[in-house]
C-alpha cells in the first residue's frame, strides 16, 4: 500500500468525551451507543467511511495500491 493513499486518522482534543447514552426504545449496548455517538463527529465519520469502502474492496484495493 502506498502511503500517499492512506488518510491521516482524526485527531481529537485531549479529554474529548462522547456523551453516549444507550437508546431506551431499543436494546443497545453502551459500546454500540458510543460508536453511534462517535460517528456523529464529521472527521470520524469520514475516516470510517473511507476504511469501510477500502475493506469492502478486499484484495482489489490492495493490489491497485
C-alpha positions as CSV (number, residue, x, y, z in Angstrom):
1,X,0.0,0.0,0.0
2,X,1.3,3.4,-0.9
3,X,1.5,5.8,2.0
4,X,0.1,8.7,-0.1
5,X,-3.3,6.9,-0.3
6,X,-3.5,6.4,3.5
7,X,-5.7,9.1,5.1
8,X,-4.5,10.5,8.5
9,X,-6.5,9.5,11.5
10,X,-8.7,12.2,13.0
11,X,-7.1,13.9,16.0
12,X,-9.5,14.7,18.8
13,X,-8.7,17.3,21.5
14,X,-7.3,15.8,24.8
15,X,-10.1,15.0,27.2
16,X,-12.8,14.7,24.5
17,X,-15.8,12.9,25.8
18,X,-18.7,11.5,23.9
19,X,-22.0,11.7,25.8
20,X,-23.3,8.3,24.7
21,X,-26.5,7.1,26.2
22,X,-28.0,3.8,25.1
23,X,-31.3,4.1,23.2
24,X,-34.1,3.2,25.6
25,X,-36.5,2.3,22.9
26,X,-34.2,-0.5,21.6
27,X,-31.8,-2.9,23.2
28,X,-28.5,-1.1,22.7
29,X,-25.2,-1.8,24.5
30,X,-23.0,1.0,25.8
31,X,-20.4,0.2,23.2
32,X,-22.9,0.5,20.3
33,X,-24.2,3.8,21.8
34,X,-20.6,5.1,21.9
35,X,-19.9,4.1,18.3
36,X,-23.1,5.7,17.2
37,X,-22.3,8.9,19.0
38,X,-18.7,8.9,17.7
39,X,-19.9,8.6,14.1
40,X,-21.8,11.9,14.6
41,X,-18.3,13.6,14.6
42,X,-17.7,14.5,10.9
43,X,-13.9,13.7,10.9
44,X,-14.5,10.2,12.5
45,X,-17.4,9.5,10.1
46,X,-15.3,10.4,7.0
47,X,-12.4,8.3,8.3
48,X,-14.6,5.3,9.0
49,X,-16.5,5.6,5.6
50,X,-13.1,5.5,3.8
51,X,-12.0,2.5,5.9
52,X,-15.2,0.7,5.2
53,X,-15.0,1.2,1.5
54,X,-11.4,0.0,1.4
55,X,-12.3,-3.1,3.5
56,X,-15.3,-3.8,1.1
57,X,-13.0,-3.6,-1.9
58,X,-10.9,-6.5,-0.4
59,X,-7.9,-7.7,-2.3
60,X,-8.7,-5.5,-5.3
61,X,-7.9,-2.3,-3.3
62,X,-4.6,-3.7,-2.0
63,X,-3.5,-4.9,-5.5
64,X,-4.2,-1.5,-7.0
65,X,-2.0,0.3,-4.4
